[in-house]
Amino acid sequence: MSSRTIRSSAISISFIARQFGVRVNSDSVDQAIKSGTLSTTKDLSEYFFKQHVLVKARKLPLKELVVKKYLFPCVGIMRDGHSYILAGADSSHGADKLEIIAIDPMDPTAKPLRLSAKEFVDSWSGQVILVSHSSGEASKDRVFDWKWFLPELYRFKGIMAVTFIIAVILHLLGIAPIIYIQIALDKVLGYEAVSTLYVLTGGAVLVLLFSGILTYGRDYVIEHISVVIESRLTGDVFDKLLDLPAQTFQTTGPSEMEAKVQSVVAVRAFFARQILTNLYDATGILVFVPILFGYSPILALVVVGFSILQGVVDLASKYRQRDVGKAIGQANRDRVRTLRETIASIDAVKTLSQENIQRREWRSAAAKSIRRNVDLFAATNVSGSINSTLMNLMTIAIVFTGINLVFAGELSAGAIISCNMLGAKVVAPTKKLITFFADTHIITGAMGQISEIWNANPDRIGGGAQHIIKGDFVFKDV
């Protein structure tokens, strides 16, 4: 950045910082520039951080800037090195007539400028400087999005790595029943080795008991990490809620605010079930697939093919269920609205003899709701039936291929059963990995609600009126 850009940006930041109760005048900015302590973007961040103001330079497209309204007010850097205070985006006249509201920090009148989207993009460098109040706590000072969770998870890097190793060991121990069955069929039955059977059974029981203990430890770690994240979010979201301006609560219903704060529970559930659990379950693929290839590459390809096919079917079903779920939500809202209106205005309905009209409207709303629920059941039922059929077909394919391999002397009879059991262990984590992104809308919606509180502008402190000195003073009889 040039010295002109640094000065213009610093003055813009100082104006925005006033809403946090931080006073930084232009003289101190000029003095810092002359002394050489304010010459780079890094210096800019450090200079204002000492004033408890966070400054972050980012490059982003205009579309993202308009969508993420919580970024306003911010500083927009122009191509000519000048900076503007970006107060907001006005799309009330239509998306094609979008206007960016900007304020020139050098203008003593602070008159807002309305720039069309084309005018703004032509003169804008694509870079903004985000300004926020520093609370002194790193978690609160970060913008709430997917990146917010990275430092929180990084705190548990050691225990997560150990748990990853435990998950691999668990899957290795899960092979014990499979090996037990194969040895029992191939060796014990053929030779009637009763003593060997007792030894195998005792060993398998001990392995399964040890596996149960490790499973408890793995699940405890997952729950612990999720609870810590929930605890941090719950406290910080409430603090952010208290920092919101009073008019926010006047324009937003209590139930809506409660739903936004309670979205933390959905975030915790998604982290525990969808992210951490799926991550550790997916390690089974790293264990079972190589073992399958060790038995027979042909059978391994059969299992992998059927697993991917079932995952694709589940993925398509989840997208279909999501669309139907939206329709169900709208139909249920219409149904409740009709019922509520009828009950609330029952006197008017009876006085004006509107019973037949309300009856038809109710039956229509109820019928739509019922039909949408039937559609959801059909989508779920079709997916379940297809996957059940594919699972049975996979068993038949494994047995058919395995018998041919036995005839060719490449496989034993017990190995066929082992491959079938290993196939069942590969299918579940593969399906979860494929369908993972179809479930992200759950946490995306919850994070969107939390971000409306978290990233919103806090209550302004010590604004005060602005007095413009015009000059032209006349003194008489002094």
C-alpha positions in Angstrom: 0.0 0.0 0.0 1.1 3.5 -0.7 1.4 6.1 2.0 -1.7 7.8 0.6 -3.7 4.6 0.8 -2.4 3.9 4.3 -3.4 7.4 5.5 -6.8 7.3 3.9 -7.5 3.8 5.2 -6.3 4.7 8.7 -8.6 7.7 8.9 -11.5 5.6 7.6 -10.8 3.0 10.2 -10.6 5.6 13.0 -14.1 6.8 12.0 -15.6 3.3 12.0 -13.8 2.7 15.4 -15.8 5.5 17.0 -18.9 3.2 17.2 -16.8 1.1 19.5 -16.0 4.0 21.7 -12.4 4.2 20.4 -11.1 7.7 19.6 -8.2 7.9 17.2 -7.7 11.4 15.6 -6.0 12.1 12.2 -3.1 13.9 13.9 -2.0 10.7 15.7 -2.3 8.9 12.3 -0.2 11.5 10.5 2.4 11.4 13.3 2.6 7.6 13.1 3.1 7.7 9.3 5.8 10.4 9.6 7.7 8.3 12.2 7.6 5.2 10.0 5.5 3.1 12.3 2.6 3.1 10.0 3.7 2.1 6.5 2.4 -1.4 5.7 -0.8 -3.4 6.1 0.8 -5.2 9.0 1.6 -2.0 10.7 -2.0 -0.8 10.2 -3.3 -3.9 12.0 -0.8 -3.6 14.9 -1.4 0.1 15.3 -5.2 -0.3 15.7 -4.9 -3.5 17.7 -3.2 -1.4 20.5 -6.5 0.6 20.5 -8.5 -2.6 20.8 -9.6 -2.5 17.2 -9.2 -5.5 14.9 -8.3 -4.7 11.3 -8.2 -7.4 8.6 -7.5 -6.9 4.9 -9.4 -9.2 2.6 -10.0 -9.6 -1.1 -13.5 -10.6 -2.1 -16.0 -10.2 -5.0 -18.8 -7.6 -4.9 -21.4 -10.4 -4.7 -19.9 -11.7 -1.5 -19.7 -8.2 -0.1 -23.4 -7.6 -0.8 -24.6 -10.9 0.6 -22.5 -10.7 3.8 -24.2 -7.6 5.2 -22.4 -8.0 8.5 -19.2 -6.9 6.8 -20.5 -3.3 6.8 -19.3 -0.8 7.7 -15.8 -1.5 6.3 -13.2 0.3 4.3 -13.1 -0.1 0.5 -9.8 0.6 -1.2 -10.1 2.2 -4.7 -7.7 1.7 -7.6 -6.4 5.3 -7.3 -5.3 4.6 -3.7 -8.1 6.5 -2.1 -10.3 4.8 0.5 -14.0 5.0 1.2 -16.1 4.0 4.2 -18.6 1.4 2.8 -21.7 1.9 4.9 -23.9 -0.7 3.1 -25.5 -1.9 -0.1 -29.0 -0.8 -1.2 -30.9 -3.2 -3.5 -34.4 -1.9 -2.6 -34.9 -0.8 -6.3 -34.0 -4.2 -7.6 -30.9 -6.3 -7.9 -30.0 -4.8 -11.3 -30.1 -1.3 -9.7 -27.8 -2.1 -6.8 -26.1 0.9 -5.1 -23.2 1.0 -2.8 -23.4 3.6 0.0 -20.0 5.1 0.6 -18.6 8.0 2.7 -15.5 9.9 1.8 -13.5 10.2 5.1 -11.9 13.4 3.8 -15.2 15.1 3.3 -16.0 17.2 6.5 -19.8 17.0 5.8 -19.6 13.1 5.7 -22.3 13.1 3.0 -23.1 9.6 1.9 -22.4 8.8 -1.8 -24.5 6.4 -3.8 -22.4 4.6 -6.4 -24.0 2.2 -8.9 -22.6 -1.3 -8.9 -20.8 -0.6 -12.2 -19.3 2.6 -11.0 -18.1 1.0 -7.8 -16.6 -2.1 -9.5 -14.8 0.1 -12.1 -13.0 2.1 -9.4 -12.7 -0.6 -6.7 -9.5 -2.6 -6.3 -11.5 -5.6 -4.9 -9.9 -5.2 -1.5 -11.7 -4.2 1.7 -10.5 -3.7 5.3 -12.8 -5.2 7.9 -13.0 -3.3 11.2 -14.3 -4.8 14.4 -14.0 -4.3 18.1 -11.4 -6.5 19.9 -12.8 -8.2 23.0 -9.5 -9.6 24.1 -10.7 -13.1 23.4 -9.5 -14.7 20.2 -12.7 -16.8 19.7 -15.0 -13.8 19.9 -12.8 -11.7 17.6 -12.9 -14.2 14.7 -15.6 -13.9 12.0 -18.0 -16.8 12.5 -17.8 -19.1 9.5 -16.2 -22.5 8.8 -12.7 -21.2 9.5 -13.8 -20.3 13.1 -13.7 -24.0 14.1 -10.1 -24.6 12.9 -8.4 -23.1 15.9 -10.9 -24.8 18.2 -10.1 -28.2 16.7 -6.4 -27.5 16.6 -6.4 -27.3 20.4 -7.3 -31.0 20.4 -4.7 -32.0 17.7 -2.9 -34.4 20.1 -5.9 -36.2 21.5 -7.5 -36.3 18.0 -4.4 -38.0 16.6 -4.4 -40.5 19.4 -8.1 -41.2 18.8 -7.4 -41.7 15.1 -4.9 -44.4 16.0 -7.4 -45.9 18.4 -10.0 -45.9 15.6 -7.6 -47.8 13.3 -6.9 -50.3 16.1 -10.6 -50.8 16.7 -11.2 -51.6 13.1 -8.3 -54.1 13.2 -9.8 -55.7 16.3 -13.1 -55.8 14.4 -11.5 -58.4 12.1 -11.3 -60.9 15.1 -14.8 -62.4 14.6 -14.2 -62.7 10.9 -10.9 -64.6 11.4 -12.6 -66.6 14.2 -15.3 -67.8 11.8 -12.9 -68.5 9.0 -10.5 -70.6 11.1 -13.4 -72.4 12.7 -14.8 -73.4 9.4 -11.5 -74.2 7.6 -9.5 -75.8 10.4 -11.6 -76.7 13.4 -14.5 -78.4 11.7 -12.3 -80.4 9.3 -10.0 -81.8 12.0 -12.4 -81.7 14.9 -9.9 -79.7 16.9 -11.9 -79.0 20.1 -9.0 -77.6 22.1 -8.2 -75.2 19.3 -11.8 -74.1 19.3 -11.7 -73.3 23.0 -8.5 -71.3 22.6 -9.9 -69.4 19.6 -13.1 -68.6 21.5 -11.3 -67.3 24.5 -9.0 -65.1 22.4 -12.0 -63.7 20.4 -13.8 -62.9 23.6 -10.8 -61.1 25.1 -10.3 -59.1 21.9 -14.0 -58.1 21.8 -13.9 -57.0 25.5 -10.8 -54.9 24.8 -12.5 -53.5 21.7 -15.5 -52.4 23.8 -13.2 -50.5 26.2 -11.5 -48.7 23.3 -14.9 -47.9 21.7 -16.0 -46.2 24.9 -12.8 -44.2 25.0 -13.2 -43.1 21.3 -16.8 -42.0 21.9 -15.9 -40.2 25.1 -13.3 -38.1 23.2 -15.8 -37.3 20.4 -18.3 -36.2 23.0 -15.7 -34.2 25.0 -14.6 -32.2 21.9 -18.2 -31.5 20.9 -19.1 -30.4 24.4 -16.1 -28.0 24.7 -17.0 -26.4 21.3 -20.7 -26.1 22.4 -19.6 -24.6 25.7 -17.5 -22.0 24.0 -20.2 -21.2 21.4 -23.0 -21.0 24.0 -21.2 -18.4 26.1 -19.8 -16.4 23.3 -23.1 -16.2 21.4 -24.9 -15.0 24.5 -22.2 -12.3 25.0 -22.7 -11.3 21.4 -26.4 -11.2 21.9 -26.0 -8.7 24.8 -23.8 -6.5 22.7 -26.5 -6.1 20.0 -28.3 -2.7 19.8 -31.7 -2.5 21.5 -33.5 -1.8 18.3 -32.5 -5.2 17.0 -34.7 -6.8 19.7 -37.5 -4.5 18.8 -37.6 -5.6 15.2 -36.9 -9.3 15.9 -39.3 -11.6 17.7 -38.2 -13.3 20.9 -38.9 -16.8 19.4 -36.6 -15.9 16.4 -33.8 -14.8 18.7 -34.2 -17.9 20.9 -34.0 -20.1 17.8 -30.7 -18.4 16.7 -29.1 -18.9 20.1 -30.3 -22.5 20.3 -28.8 -23.3 16.9 -25.6 -24.0 18.9 -27.2 -27.4 19.7 -27.5 -28.3 16.1 -23.8 -27.4 15.5 -22.7 -29.6 18.3 -24.8 -32.6 17.1 -23.4 -32.2 13.6 -19.8 -32.1 14.8 -20.3 -35.1 17.0 -22.3 -37.3 14.5 -21.4 -36.1 11.1 -17.8 -34.9 11.3 -15.9 -36.6 14.1 -17.8 -39.9 14.1 -17.7 -40.1 10.3 -14.0 -39.2 10.3 -13.1 -42.1 12.6 -15.5 -44.5 11.0 -13.9 -43.8 7.6 -10.6 -45.2 8.9 -12.3 -48.6 8.5 -12.0 -48.2 4.7 -8.2 -47.9 5.2 -8.2 -51.1 7.1 -10.8 -53.4 5.4 -10.3 -52.6 1.8 -6.6 -53.6 1.8 -7.5 -56.8 3.6 -10.2 -57.5 0.9 -7.6 -57.0 -1.8 -5.3 -59.4 0.1 -8.1 -62.1 0.0 -9.0 -61.4 -3.6 -8.7 -58.3 -5.8 -11.8 -59.4 -7.7 -14.0 -59.7 -4.6 -12.6 -56.4 -3.4 -13.7 -54.6 -6.6 -17.1 -56.2 -6.3 -17.5 -54.8 -2.7 -16.1 -51.4 -3.6 -18.4 -51.2 -6.7 -21.6 -52.1 -4.7 -20.6 -49.7 -1.8 -20.2 -46.7 -4.2 -23.4 -47.6 -5.9 -25.3 -47.7 -2.6 -23.7 -44.4 -1.6 -24.9 -42.7 -4.9 -28.4 -44.0 -4.3 -28.4 -42.6 -0.8 -27.0 -39.3 -2.0 -29.8 -38.9 -4.6 -32.3 -39.9 -2.0 -31.1 -37.3 0.5 -31.3 -34.5 -2.1 -34.8 -35.6 -3.0 -35.7 -35.7 0.7 -34.3 -32.2 1.2 -36.5 -30.8 -1.6 -39.6 -32.7 -0.3 -38.8 -31.5 3.3 -38.9 -27.9 2.2 -42.3 -28.5 0.6 -43.5 -30.2 3.8 -42.4 -27.3 5.9 -44.3 -24.8 3.7 -47.4 -27.1 3.7 -47.3 -27.5 7.5 -47.0 -23.7 8.0 -50.0 -23.1 5.7 -51.9 -25.7 7.7 -51.1 -24.2 11.0 -51.8 -20.7 9.7 -55.3 -21.7 8.6 -56.0 -23.3 11.9 -54.7 -20.4 13.9 -56.7 -17.8 11.8 -59.9 -19.8 12.2 -59.5 -20.1 15.9 -58.5 -16.5 16.5 -61.4 -15.1 14.4 -64.0 -17.7 15.1 -66.5 -15.0 16.1 -66.2 -13.3 12.7 -66.4 -16.7 10.9 -69.7 -17.5 12.6 -71.1 -14.0 12.2 -70.3 -13.8 8.5 -71.2 -17.5 7.9 -67.7 -18.3 6.6 -67.7 -21.9 7.9 -67.8 -23.4 4.4 -64.9 -21.2 3.1 -62.8 -22.0 6.1 -63.7 -25.7 5.8 -62.5 -25.8 2.2 -59.3 -23.9 3.0 -58.5 -26.3 5.9 -59.1 -29.4 3.8 -57.0 -28.0 1.0 -54.1 -27.2 3.4 -54.4 -30.5 5.2 -54.5 -32.4 1.9 -51.3 -30.7 0.7 -49.5 -31.5 3.9 -50.6 -35.1 3.8 -49.5 -35.5 0.1 -46.1 -34.0 0.9 -45.6 -36.4 3.8 -46.6 -39.3 1.4 -43.9 -38.0 -1.1 -41.3 -38.1 1.7 -42.2 -41.6 2.7 -42.1 -42.7 -0.9 -38.6 -41.2 -1.4 -37.3 -42.8 1.8 -39.0 -46.1 1.1 -37.6 -46.3 -2.5 -34.0 -45.6 -1.3 -34.3 -48.2 1.5 -35.7 -50.8 -0.8 -33.0 -50.2 -3.5 -30.2 -50.3 -0.9 -31.6 -53.5 0.7 -31.7 -55.1 -2.7 -28.2 -54.0 -3.6 -26.9 -55.4 -0.3 -28.4 -58.8 -1.0 -27.1 -58.7 -4.6 -23.7 -57.9 -3.2 -23.8 -61.0 -1.0 -24.9 -63.1 -4.0 -22.1 -61.6 -6.2 -19.5 -62.3 -3.5 -20.7 -65.9 -3.0 -20.9 -66.6 -6.7 -17.5 -65.1 -7.5 -16.0 -66.7 -4.4 -17.2 -70.2 -5.3 -15.7 -69.8 -8.8 -12.4 -68.8 -7.1 -12.6 -71.8 -4.8 -13.0 -74.0 -7.8 -10.0 -72.3 -9.3 -8.0 -73.0 -6.1 -7.5 -69.3 -5.3 -9.7 -69.1 -2.2 -11.0 -71.2 0.6 -14.7 -71.7 1.6 -14.2 -69.8 4.9 -12.7 -66.9 3.0 -15.9 -66.3 1.1 -17.8 -65.7 4.4 -14.9 -63.5 5.6 -15.1 -61.4 2.5 -18.9 -61.0 2.8 -18.5 -59.8 6.4 -15.7 -57.4 5.4 -17.9 -56.1 2.6 -20.6 -55.2 5.1 -18.0 -53.2 7.1 -16.9 -51.3 4.0 -20.4 -50.3 2.8 -21.4 -48.2 5.9 -18.5 -45.8 6.0 -18.4 -45.5 2.2 -22.0 -44.4 2.2 -21.4 -41.9 5.0 -18.5 -40.3 3.1 -20.5 -40.0 -0.1 -23.6 -38.6 1.6 -21.7 -36.2 3.9 -22.0 -33.1 1.8 -25.8 -33.7 1.3 -26.2 -33.2 5.1 -24.1 -30.0 5.3 -27.3 -27.9 4.9 -28.1 -28.7 8.5 -25.1 -27.1 9.9 -25.1 -24.4 7.2 -28.5 -23.2 8.3 -27.6 -23.3 12.0 -24.3 -21.4 11.3 -26.3 -18.8 9.3 -28.6 -18.2 12.2 -25.7 -17.9 14.7 -23.7 -15.6 12.3 -26.6 -13.1 12.3 -25.9 -12.5 16.0 -22.2 -13.2 16.0 -21.2 -11.0 13.0 -23.7 -8.3 13.5 -22.6 -4.8 14.4 -22.6 -4.2 18.2 -24.2 -1.4 20.0 -22.6 1.9 19.3 -20.8 3.7 22.1 -20.4 7.4 22.5 -21.4 8.5 19.0 -22.4 12.1 19.6 -23.3 14.8 17.2 -20.9 16.1 14.5 -20.3 19.8 14.4 -18.8 21.2 11.1 -16.7 24.3 11.4 -17.3 26.5 8.4 -15.2 29.6 9.3 -16.2 33.1 8.3 -16.3 34.3 11.9 -16.9 38.1 12.4 -15.6 39.7 15.6 -16.9 43.1 16.7 -15.8 45.4 19.5 -13.2 43.0 20.8 
